[in-house]
């Protein structure tokens, strides 16, 4: 079908990668008859919006996703003829002008929690926001200075690390704040194991373990991070850790139950938020191989770009399917089919 269409001069999209993107991300299209050879570039459309070509060619184009792109399909027009429709997933912005620095958190009902973290020591009017399933954004608390890591426990309590004073706070459904643990250094990433022990990344080089009885242990030591540690606990019993260092090529590391640290997947630029999906596949927000976005790491530690986009610091998977993606200022919602 593709070759017959190409003979008639009709552009044909054979593949689109990655399957999803947010505004400013890129899709790579491969196929046939994308350009006429007369110097006129094809037009790639996302509904009524057209994207900016980054790379153009007869069988390959890379196109940037515009702010007003419509979700669903991509079409390529060349020489007055339109290609077949290639399915894609495009994130819909649901909150803006925030300051997330790590993963959002999601509760059992699908409510999303995110931050306006601010600069070190800055007290902002609202520091944690709640986004409900209708995408209504509401203030949740203003009491925590520099909220960084977020996680929801089995009781629905939101735990928040504050890098300003190294404290972990608990926030109940009414937004009431209590101190959960103190003395965590520059507290950043949070993760919880199956027994609900809490792990806290102090970016100066310590991973703390806090038992359900609130006893605190040094679990592991690592090279300090220049921004934050990001943590995720796998069902394999390993704690996975990312965090930019002074190196231009960083690793996602994993730590066993004895606190021994090893490299797991390497070659990332500024690896940040880590999360497992419901199929227990690890994802990391990073740069890799000249591309930026969210990479799925396979069982043999090979990364595959699954969401393209700039400035992504974290993600969380939704109980009803799909994910939310946090950039340095915005929150996007992506539907689950195709990811």
C-alpha positions as CSV (number, residue, x, y, z in Angstrom):
1,X,0.0,0.0,0.0
2,X,2.8,2.4,0.9
3,X,4.7,1.9,-2.3
4,X,1.6,2.2,-4.5
5,X,0.7,5.4,-2.8
6,X,4.2,6.7,-3.2
7,X,4.2,6.0,-6.9
8,X,1.1,8.2,-7.2
9,X,2.9,10.9,-5.3
10,X,0.7,10.6,-2.2
11,X,2.7,10.9,1.1
12,X,2.6,7.9,3.4
13,X,3.5,7.8,7.1
14,X,4.8,4.4,8.0
15,X,5.8,5.1,11.6
16,X,5.7,7.8,14.2
17,X,8.0,8.0,17.2
18,X,7.8,8.4,20.1
19,X,4.1,7.6,20.7
20,X,3.5,10.7,22.8
21,X,4.7,14.3,23.3
22,X,3.8,17.6,25.1
23,X,4.1,21.1,23.7
24,X,7.6,21.7,22.4
25,X,8.4,18.1,22.1
26,X,9.1,16.4,18.7
27,X,7.8,13.6,16.6
28,X,9.9,11.7,14.1
29,X,7.9,10.6,11.1
30,X,9.2,8.0,8.6
31,X,7.6,7.0,5.3
32,X,7.5,7.9,1.6
33,X,6.9,10.9,-0.7
34,X,7.2,13.4,2.1
35,X,8.6,16.1,-0.2
36,X,8.5,16.9,-3.9
37,X,12.2,17.7,-4.3
38,X,11.5,21.3,-5.4
39,X,12.5,22.9,-2.1
40,X,9.0,23.1,-0.8
41,X,8.7,21.6,2.6
42,X,5.7,19.4,3.6
43,X,3.3,20.6,6.3
44,X,2.6,18.5,9.3
45,X,-0.8,19.1,10.9
46,X,-2.1,18.4,14.4
47,X,-5.8,19.1,13.7
48,X,-6.0,22.8,12.7
49,X,-2.5,23.5,14.0
50,X,0.7,22.9,12.0
51,X,4.1,22.1,13.5
52,X,7.5,23.5,12.9
53,X,9.8,21.3,10.8
54,X,13.1,20.6,12.6
55,X,14.3,18.1,9.9
56,X,12.8,17.7,6.5
57,X,13.3,15.0,3.9
58,X,11.6,12.7,1.4
59,X,11.3,9.8,3.8
60,X,11.9,11.3,7.3
61,X,10.8,14.5,9.1
62,X,11.1,15.7,12.6
63,X,8.4,18.1,13.7
64,X,7.9,20.2,16.8
65,X,4.6,20.0,18.6
66,X,2.8,23.4,18.7
67,X,1.0,24.8,21.8
68,X,-2.4,24.4,20.2
69,X,-1.9,20.9,18.8
70,X,-4.9,18.6,18.9
71,X,-4.6,15.1,20.3
72,X,-5.3,12.0,18.3
73,X,-3.6,12.0,14.8
74,X,-0.9,13.6,12.7
75,X,-1.3,14.3,9.0
76,X,1.4,15.3,6.5
77,X,0.5,17.3,3.5
78,X,2.8,17.5,0.4
79,X,2.1,18.7,-3.1
80,X,-1.5,19.4,-2.2
81,X,-2.1,15.8,-1.1
82,X,-2.6,14.5,2.5
83,X,-1.1,11.4,4.0
84,X,-2.7,8.7,6.0
85,X,-3.5,9.6,9.6
86,X,-0.8,8.5,12.2
87,X,-2.1,8.1,15.7
88,X,-0.4,9.9,18.5
89,X,-0.9,11.1,22.1
90,X,-0.4,14.7,22.9
91,X,-0.5,16.0,26.5
92,X,-3.2,18.5,27.5
93,X,-2.0,21.2,29.9
94,X,-4.2,21.3,33.0
95,X,-2.2,23.7,35.2
96,X,0.4,26.3,34.5
97,X,2.7,28.9,36.3
98,X,3.7,26.4,39.0
99,X,7.1,25.2,40.0
100,X,7.3,21.5,40.3
101,X,10.8,20.1,41.0
102,X,10.0,16.4,41.1
103,X,7.2,13.9,40.4
104,X,3.6,14.9,41.1
105,X,1.8,12.5,43.5
106,X,-1.5,10.8,42.8
107,X,-4.0,9.4,45.3
108,X,-6.3,6.4,44.9
109,X,-9.0,8.6,43.5
110,X,-6.9,10.1,40.8
111,X,-6.4,13.5,42.4
112,X,-3.0,15.0,41.6
113,X,-0.7,16.9,43.9
114,X,2.0,19.3,42.8
115,X,4.1,22.2,44.1
116,X,5.1,25.7,43.6
117,X,8.4,25.1,45.2
118,X,10.1,28.5,44.9
119,X,13.7,29.5,45.5
120,X,15.6,28.3,48.5
121,X,13.9,29.8,51.6
122,X,11.1,31.5,49.7
123,X,7.6,31.3,51.2
124,X,5.0,31.4,48.5
125,X,1.3,32.1,49.0
126,X,0.4,28.5,48.0
127,X,3.1,25.8,48.0
128,X,1.1,22.6,47.3
129,X,-1.9,22.4,44.9
130,X,-4.5,19.7,44.4
131,X,-5.8,19.0,40.9
132,X,-9.0,16.9,40.9
133,X,-10.3,14.5,38.2
134,X,-12.1,17.4,36.5
135,X,-8.8,19.3,36.3
136,X,-9.8,21.9,38.8
137,X,-6.8,23.3,40.5
138,X,-7.2,24.2,44.1
139,X,-4.7,25.4,46.9
140,X,-4.0,22.6,49.3
141,X,-1.5,24.1,51.7
142,X,0.7,27.2,52.1
143,X,2.5,26.1,55.3
144,X,5.4,24.2,53.7
145,X,8.5,26.2,52.5
146,X,10.2,24.7,49.4
147,X,8.2,21.5,49.0
148,X,10.1,19.1,46.9
149,X,9.2,15.4,46.9
150,X,5.6,14.1,47.2
151,X,4.1,10.7,47.9
152,X,0.7,9.5,49.0
153,X,0.7,6.6,51.5
154,X,-1.9,3.8,51.8
155,X,-4.1,6.0,54.1
156,X,-4.3,8.7,51.6
157,X,-2.0,11.0,53.6
158,X,0.3,13.2,51.5
159,X,4.0,13.2,52.6
160,X,6.0,16.1,51.5
161,X,9.8,16.7,51.8
162,X,11.0,20.3,52.4
163,X,14.5,20.9,51.2
164,X,14.7,24.3,53.0
165,X,14.9,22.8,56.5
166,X,15.2,19.0,55.9
167,X,11.8,18.2,57.3
168,X,9.2,15.7,56.1
169,X,5.6,16.8,56.6
170,X,2.3,14.9,56.5
171,X,-0.8,16.6,55.1
172,X,-4.3,15.1,55.6
173,X,-7.3,15.4,53.3
174,X,-8.3,18.7,54.9
175,X,-4.8,20.2,54.2
176,X,-3.7,20.1,57.9
177,X,0.0,19.8,58.2
178,X,2.1,17.9,60.8
179,X,5.8,17.2,61.1
180,X,6.5,13.6,60.2
181,X,10.3,13.5,60.5
182,X,13.2,16.1,60.9
183,X,16.9,16.3,60.3
184,X,16.9,15.0,56.7
185,X,19.6,17.4,55.4
186,X,18.5,18.8,52.0
187,X,15.5,16.6,51.7
188,X,14.3,15.9,48.2
189,X,13.1,12.6,46.7
190,X,10.6,10.3,48.5
191,X,9.8,6.6,48.0
192,X,8.0,3.9,50.0
193,X,8.5,0.2,50.0
194,X,5.8,-2.5,50.4
195,X,6.1,-2.4,54.2
196,X,5.6,1.4,54.1
197,X,9.1,2.3,55.2
198,X,9.8,5.8,53.8
199,X,13.0,6.6,51.9
200,X,14.3,10.1,51.7
201,X,17.1,11.4,49.5
202,X,19.3,14.1,51.1
203,X,21.0,15.6,48.1
204,X,24.2,16.0,50.0
205,X,24.7,12.3,49.6
206,X,22.6,10.3,52.1
207,X,19.5,8.1,51.5
208,X,17.6,7.8,54.8
209,X,15.2,5.1,55.7
210,X,12.3,5.9,58.1
211,X,10.4,3.0,59.6
212,X,6.7,3.1,60.4
213,X,7.7,3.7,64.0
214,X,9.5,6.9,62.8
215,X,12.9,5.5,63.6
216,X,15.5,6.9,61.2
217,X,18.5,5.0,59.7
218,X,21.1,5.9,57.1
219,X,20.3,3.4,54.3
220,X,23.0,4.3,51.8
221,X,25.4,7.0,50.8
222,X,26.0,8.3,47.3
223,X,27.7,11.1,45.3
224,X,26.0,14.4,46.1
225,X,23.5,15.7,43.5
226,X,23.5,19.3,42.2
227,X,19.7,19.5,42.3
228,X,17.8,16.7,43.9
229,X,17.6,12.9,44.3
230,X,14.5,11.3,42.8
231,X,13.5,7.9,44.1
232,X,11.2,5.0,43.1
233,X,10.9,1.6,44.8
234,X,10.5,-1.5,42.6
235,X,8.7,-4.7,43.3
236,X,12.1,-6.4,42.8
237,X,13.1,-5.0,46.2
238,X,15.5,-2.4,44.8
239,X,15.4,1.3,45.5
240,X,16.0,3.2,42.2
241,X,17.7,6.6,42.4
242,X,18.4,9.4,39.9
243,X,20.0,12.8,40.4
244,X,22.2,15.0,38.3
245,X,25.8,15.3,39.3
246,X,28.7,17.3,37.9
247,X,29.0,14.7,35.1
248,X,27.4,15.3,31.7
249,X,26.4,11.6,31.6
250,X,24.7,10.3,34.7
251,X,23.3,6.9,35.7
252,X,20.1,5.7,37.2
253,X,21.3,3.7,40.2
254,X,19.7,1.1,42.3
255,X,20.3,0.1,45.9
256,X,19.7,-3.4,47.3
257,X,18.3,-4.2,50.8
258,X,21.8,-4.0,52.2
259,X,22.3,-0.5,51.0
260,X,24.8,-1.4,48.3
261,X,24.7,1.0,45.3
262,X,25.2,0.0,41.7
263,X,24.7,1.6,38.3
264,X,21.6,0.4,36.5
265,X,21.2,2.4,33.3
266,X,23.8,5.0,32.1
267,X,24.3,7.8,29.7
268,X,21.5,10.2,30.8
269,X,21.7,14.0,30.9
270,X,20.1,15.5,34.0
271,X,18.1,12.4,35.0
272,X,15.2,13.5,37.3
273,X,11.8,12.0,38.1
274,X,11.5,8.2,38.3
275,X,8.3,6.2,38.3
276,X,7.1,2.7,37.7
277,X,3.9,2.2,35.6
278,X,1.3,-0.5,36.5
279,X,3.3,-3.1,34.5
280,X,6.3,-2.3,36.7
281,X,8.3,-0.7,33.9
282,X,10.7,2.0,35.1
283,X,10.5,5.5,33.5
284,X,12.9,8.4,33.9
285,X,12.7,12.1,32.9
286,X,16.0,12.9,31.3
287,X,17.9,13.6,28.1
288,X,19.4,10.7,26.2
289,X,20.9,10.4,22.7
290,X,20.1,14.0,21.8
291,X,16.4,13.7,22.7
292,X,14.5,15.0,25.8
293,X,11.5,13.7,27.6
294,X,10.5,10.5,29.4
295,X,12.3,7.3,28.7
296,X,11.1,3.8,29.5
297,X,13.9,1.6,30.7
298,X,13.6,-2.0,29.5
299,X,14.4,-5.1,31.5
300,X,18.0,-5.1,30.0
301,X,18.4,-1.4,31.0
302,X,17.9,0.0,27.5
303,X,16.1,3.4,27.3
304,X,13.3,4.1,24.9
305,X,11.8,7.6,24.4
306,X,8.0,7.4,25.1
307,X,7.1,11.0,25.8
308,X,9.0,13.9,24.1
309,X,9.1,17.3,25.6
310,X,11.3,20.0,27.1
311,X,11.8,20.8,30.8
312,X,10.2,17.6,32.2
313,X,11.1,17.0,35.8
314,X,8.7,14.2,36.7
315,X,5.6,12.1,36.0
316,X,3.0,9.9,37.8
317,X,0.7,7.2,36.5
318,X,-3.0,7.5,37.0
319,X,-5.2,4.7,38.4
320,X,-7.7,5.1,35.5
321,X,-4.9,4.9,32.9
322,X,-2.5,7.5,31.4
323,X,-0.2,9.7,33.2
324,X,0.5,13.3,34.4
325,X,3.7,15.0,33.4
326,X,5.3,17.8,35.3
327,X,7.6,20.4,33.6
328,X,9.4,23.2,35.5
329,X,6.2,25.2,35.3
330,X,3.2,23.2,34.0
331,X,1.3,20.0,34.5
332,X,0.0,17.9,31.5
333,X,-2.4,15.0,31.3
334,X,-1.8,12.3,28.8
335,X,-4.3,9.6,27.9
336,X,-3.2,6.0,28.3
337,X,-3.9,4.3,25.0
338,X,-0.8,4.2,22.8
339,X,1.7,4.7,25.6
